[in-house]
Amino acid sequence: MRESLPQVCQNCATKHEAAFQYCSSCGQKNTDGKISFADLWSEFLDAVFNIESRTWLTFKNLFVPGKLTLEYFVGKHLTYLHSLRLLIITSVLFIIALSFQDFQSLTNHNYIVKDRIFENYERLRLFRILGEITDSVETFYPEQQTTIVTDTIKAVFADSLNSMLDKDGYGDKYGDSINVSYYISLRSNEREIISKHDFLKMDEDELVQKYKGNATILEQLVFKQKIKLINDESQLFAKLMGHITWAVLLLMPCLALVLYVLYFRHSYYYIEHLIYTFHCHAFFFLLMAFFVFGLGVFPWWGFIFFFLLTEIYLMFSLKRVYQQAWGKTMLKLFLLNISYLGLFFLFMSGTLLVSFLLI
């Protein structure tokens, strides 16, 4: 059984003259510091399922264009999650959604290159063994019927083998070599041929030394990244998506500056424009997470619906937050889209370049 509760708040050290249930200074429930399972479970249910909690209230108002921003501007800061925390939570949800998708490769190949090469080598080895077996059978049983059967077996196996090796992808149709530039090349006629045997036995640095030993440092680095891409497209794609997410996060201060210029006559400070961009991107990340989770369910035109929904949300949020006429709002939405595309291309190009050269 617990002892009587203290008259001093354990959170903010405020002294109370009489017994109290909640602190009048910080609002924390009076406690002696000992937590029972019932208390822990009650706090969990209150935090997760209470529709009036900060988390639920924040996400509920986030779906109303501009409302969360205006609520924040009038001083309701403790009522909702901090804007930056909300942005981080929604971006993490988007990254988690990406992690649940099987991005096996950028080119939709459902195999690992080295595994496929090993399998093809194994097929060739089995074909040679089959040839030796049929030759031995024909030696012991030289009848015409035996020759017909063994030739049929070899022909069927050869057709199957050729069908597998002639499939487009990863240089299998090129015999014992791989054209590295088949996958990433700034010039369509560029060819960088490496041996499959070397690809299986050597790591990236050894391949660079053998095939690009006399090249410049930049050429060696690009060649190494091409090898990494072929080795593990799915891992590289996930990393690239992570860097693109960071690019979106990094462009927000620039986007807030664009808003500051577009609404230079408005009374908002730069930081308030930045808060608005945080809230908009939090909604976009949340919507993209939902969209990515349903990639296998939504039809191809779901992306168009996603784009239109974001544009409608942005239009109504601009109208609500900045309170200008619809004509000016539409014009500034157009200018904002153009600026965003330019900034996104700039930051994405930079992060993709850094990702490709340094990953």
C-alpha positions in Angstrom: 0.0 0.0 0.0 1.3 3.4 -0.9 2.2 6.0 1.6 0.5 9.5 1.6 1.4 11.6 -1.4 3.8 14.5 -0.9 2.7 18.1 -0.9 5.6 19.1 -3.2 5.4 18.5 -6.9 8.1 16.0 -7.9 8.4 17.6 -11.4 8.7 21.3 -10.8 9.2 21.4 -7.0 6.2 23.7 -6.4 5.0 23.6 -2.8 1.3 23.2 -2.1 -0.4 24.0 1.2 -2.7 21.1 1.0 -3.0 17.7 -0.7 -3.4 18.0 -4.4 -4.1 15.7 -7.3 -2.5 17.7 -10.1 0.2 20.4 -9.8 -1.2 23.9 -10.3 2.1 25.0 -11.8 3.1 22.3 -14.3 0.0 20.2 -14.4 1.7 16.9 -13.6 -0.3 14.3 -11.6 0.8 14.1 -7.9 3.0 11.1 -7.4 5.6 9.7 -5.0 7.7 8.5 -7.9 6.6 4.9 -7.8 4.8 3.6 -10.9 2.5 0.7 -10.8 1.6 -1.4 -13.9 -1.9 0.1 -13.7 -0.4 3.7 -13.9 1.8 2.7 -16.8 -1.1 1.1 -18.7 -3.4 4.1 -18.0 -0.8 6.6 -19.3 -0.2 4.4 -22.4 -3.9 4.3 -23.2 -4.3 8.0 -22.6 -1.3 8.9 -24.9 -2.3 6.6 -27.7 -6.1 6.4 -27.7 -7.2 9.6 -26.1 -8.6 11.6 -29.0 -7.9 14.8 -27.1 -4.2 14.0 -26.6 -1.6 16.3 -28.3 -0.7 13.6 -30.9 -4.2 12.9 -32.1 -5.2 16.5 -32.0 -2.1 17.5 -34.0 -2.8 14.9 -36.7 -6.5 15.7 -36.8 -5.9 19.4 -37.4 -3.0 18.7 -39.8 -5.6 17.3 -42.3 -7.5 20.6 -42.3 -5.5 22.9 -44.6 -3.8 25.7 -42.7 -5.6 25.2 -39.4 -2.6 23.8 -37.5 -0.4 26.7 -38.7 -3.0 29.3 -37.6 -3.5 27.6 -34.2 0.3 27.7 -33.7 0.5 31.4 -34.7 -2.1 32.4 -32.1 0.0 30.9 -29.3 -1.4 27.3 -28.9 2.0 25.7 -28.7 1.6 23.2 -25.9 -1.8 22.1 -27.4 0.0 20.5 -30.4 3.2 18.7 -31.1 6.2 20.9 -31.9 6.3 21.6 -35.6 9.8 20.2 -36.1 9.0 17.1 -34.1 5.9 16.6 -36.2 8.0 16.9 -39.3 10.5 14.4 -38.0 7.7 11.9 -37.0 6.0 12.1 -40.4 9.3 11.8 -42.4 10.3 8.7 -40.3 6.8 7.2 -41.1 7.6 7.8 -44.8 11.0 6.1 -44.5 9.4 3.2 -42.6 6.8 2.9 -45.4 9.7 2.7 -47.9 11.4 0.0 -45.9 8.3 -2.2 -46.2 8.5 -2.1 -50.0 10.6 -4.6 -51.9 12.7 -2.3 -54.0 14.7 -5.1 -55.4 16.2 -3.0 -58.0 15.9 0.2 -60.0 15.3 -1.9 -63.1 12.7 -4.3 -61.6 15.0 -7.3 -61.9 14.0 -9.9 -59.3 17.4 -11.5 -58.8 20.8 -10.7 -57.5 23.5 -10.5 -60.2 26.1 -12.7 -58.6 23.5 -15.4 -57.8 22.3 -15.4 -61.4 25.8 -15.7 -62.8 26.5 -18.6 -60.4 23.2 -20.2 -61.5 24.2 -19.8 -65.2 27.6 -21.3 -64.6 25.9 -24.2 -62.8 23.6 -24.7 -65.8 26.6 -24.8 -68.1 28.4 -27.2 -65.8 25.3 -29.5 -65.7 25.1 -29.3 -69.5 28.6 -30.5 -69.9 28.0 -33.3 -67.4 24.9 -34.3 -69.4 26.9 -34.3 -72.6 29.5 -36.7 -71.0 26.7 -39.0 -69.7 24.9 -39.2 -73.1 28.2 -39.8 -74.9 28.9 -42.7 -72.5 25.4 -44.1 -73.0 25.8 -43.9 -76.8 29.1 -45.8 -76.5 27.6 -48.7 -74.5 24.3 -48.6 -76.4 25.1 -47.6 -80.0 21.5 -48.3 -81.2 19.8 -45.6 -83.3 16.9 -45.3 -80.7 19.4 -44.5 -77.9 21.0 -41.8 -80.1 17.6 -40.2 -80.8 16.7 -40.2 -77.1 20.0 -38.7 -75.9 20.0 -36.1 -78.7 16.5 -35.1 -77.7 17.5 -34.7 -74.1 20.5 -32.5 -75.0 18.5 -30.4 -77.4 15.7 -29.7 -74.8 18.3 -28.8 -72.1 20.2 -26.6 -74.6 17.1 -24.7 -75.6 16.3 -24.1 -72.0 19.8 -23.0 -71.3 19.9 -20.6 -74.2 16.5 -19.2 -73.2 17.9 -18.3 -69.8 21.1 -16.9 -71.0 19.5 -14.8 -73.8 17.3 -12.9 -71.3 18.0 -9.1 -71.4 19.9 -8.0 -68.4 23.2 -7.9 -66.6 25.2 -9.0 -69.7 24.1 -12.7 -69.6 23.6 -12.6 -73.3 27.2 -11.4 -73.8 28.8 -14.7 -72.8 31.5 -14.4 -70.2 31.5 -10.6 -69.8 29.4 -7.8 -68.3 29.0 -4.4 -69.8 29.0 -2.2 -66.7 27.9 0.9 -68.7 24.8 -1.0 -69.8 23.2 0.3 -66.5 24.6 3.8 -65.9 26.1 5.7 -68.8 26.0 9.3 -69.8 26.9 8.2 -73.4 24.7 5.6 -74.9 27.6 4.1 -76.9 29.9 3.8 -74.0 31.1 0.2 -73.1 33.0 -0.9 -70.1 33.5 -4.7 -70.3 34.6 -6.8 -67.4 35.0 -10.5 -67.0 32.3 -12.4 -65.1 35.0 -14.4 -63.5 36.6 -11.2 -62.2 33.2 -9.9 -61.1 32.6 -13.0 -59.0 36.1 -13.3 -57.5 37.2 -9.6 -57.0 35.9 -6.8 -54.8 35.2 -3.3 -56.0 38.7 -2.0 -55.3 40.4 -4.9 -57.0 38.2 -4.4 -60.1 39.1 -0.7 -60.2 42.8 -1.5 -60.0 42.5 -4.1 -62.9 40.2 -2.2 -65.2 40.7 1.5 -64.3 44.2 1.5 -62.9 45.3 4.3 -65.3 42.1 6.3 -65.2 41.5 9.5 -63.3 40.3 9.5 -59.6 36.9 10.6 -60.7 36.6 7.9 -63.4 37.7 5.3 -60.9 35.1 6.5 -58.3 32.3 6.4 -60.9 33.4 2.9 -62.1 33.4 1.7 -58.5 29.9 3.0 -57.9 28.6 1.2 -61.0 30.0 -2.1 -59.6 28.3 -1.4 -56.3 25.0 -0.7 -58.1 25.2 -4.0 -60.0 26.1 -5.8 -56.8 23.2 -4.6 -54.7 20.7 -2.3 -56.4 18.1 -2.7 -53.6 20.3 -1.4 -50.9 21.6 1.4 -53.0 18.1 2.4 -53.9 17.0 2.5 -50.3 20.0 4.8 -49.5 19.2 7.0 -52.4 15.6 7.4 -51.2 16.9 8.3 -47.8 19.1 11.0 -49.3 16.2 12.3 -51.4 14.2 12.6 -48.2 17.1 14.6 -46.7 17.1 16.8 -49.8 13.4 17.7 -49.2 14.2 18.5 -45.6 17.1 20.7 -46.6 15.2 22.7 -49.2 12.6 23.9 -46.7 14.5 26.9 -45.4 14.9 28.0 -49.0 11.2 27.5 -49.6 10.4 29.5 -46.6 12.5 32.3 -48.0 10.5 32.1 -51.3 7.3 32.4 -49.2 8.8 35.4 -47.4 9.4 37.1 -50.8 6.0 36.2 -52.2 4.3 37.6 -49.1 6.7 40.4 -48.3 3.8 42.7 -47.4 2.4 40.3 -44.9 3.1 40.7 -41.2 4.6 37.2 -40.8 8.2 36.8 -40.0 10.5 34.4 -41.8 10.3 31.8 -39.0 6.5 31.7 -39.4 6.8 30.9 -43.0 9.2 28.2 -42.0 6.6 26.8 -39.6 4.1 26.8 -42.4 6.5 24.8 -44.7 7.0 22.3 -41.8 3.3 21.7 -41.5 2.8 21.3 -45.2 5.6 18.9 -45.6 4.4 16.9 -42.6 1.1 16.4 -44.4 2.9 15.5 -47.6 5.2 13.0 -45.8 2.1 11.4 -44.2 0.3 11.2 -47.5 3.3 9.8 -49.2 3.7 7.2 -46.5 0.1 6.1 -47.0 0.7 6.0 -50.8 3.9 4.0 -50.5 2.2 1.5 -48.2 -0.4 0.9 -50.8 1.8 0.7 -53.9 0.7 -2.9 -54.5 -2.9 -2.0 -54.2 -3.3 1.5 -55.8 -3.6 1.7 -59.6 -1.0 3.6 -61.6 -3.1 6.7 -61.7 -3.0 6.8 -57.9 0.1 9.0 -58.3 -1.9 11.6 -60.2 -4.6 11.6 -57.5 -1.8 12.1 -54.9 -0.4 15.0 -56.8 -3.8 16.7 -57.2 -4.6 16.2 -53.6 -1.4 17.9 -52.5 -2.1 20.8 -54.8 -5.6 21.2 -53.5 -4.3 21.0 -49.9 -1.6 23.6 -50.6 -4.0 26.0 -52.4 -6.6 26.0 -49.5 -3.8 26.2 -46.9 -2.3 29.3 -48.6 -5.7 30.9 -48.8 -6.4 30.2 -45.1 -3.0 31.2 -43.7 -2.3 34.3 -45.8 -5.9 35.3 -46.4 -5.5 36.8 -49.9 -8.0 36.8 -52.8 -8.3 33.6 -54.8 -6.7 35.2 -57.9 -3.5 36.1 -55.9 -3.5 32.8 -54.2 -3.6 30.9 -57.4 -0.9 33.0 -58.9 1.4 32.6 -55.9 0.6 28.9 -55.9 1.9 28.7 -59.4 5.0 30.6 -58.6 5.5 28.5 -55.5 5.3 25.3 -57.6 7.8 26.6 -60.0 10.2 27.6 -57.2 9.7 24.2 -55.5 10.4 22.3 -58.7 13.6 24.3 -59.2 14.8 23.9 -55.6 13.8 20.2 -55.6 15.8 19.5 -58.8 18.8 21.4 -57.4 18.9 19.7 -54.0 18.0 16.3 -55.4 20.7 16.5 -58.1 23.2 17.4 -55.4 22.2 14.6 -53.0 22.0 12.0 -55.8 25.5 13.0 -56.9 26.8 12.8 -53.4 25.0 9.5 -52.8 26.4 8.0 -56.0 30.0 9.1 -55.4 30.2 8.4 -51.7 27.9 5.5 -50.8 
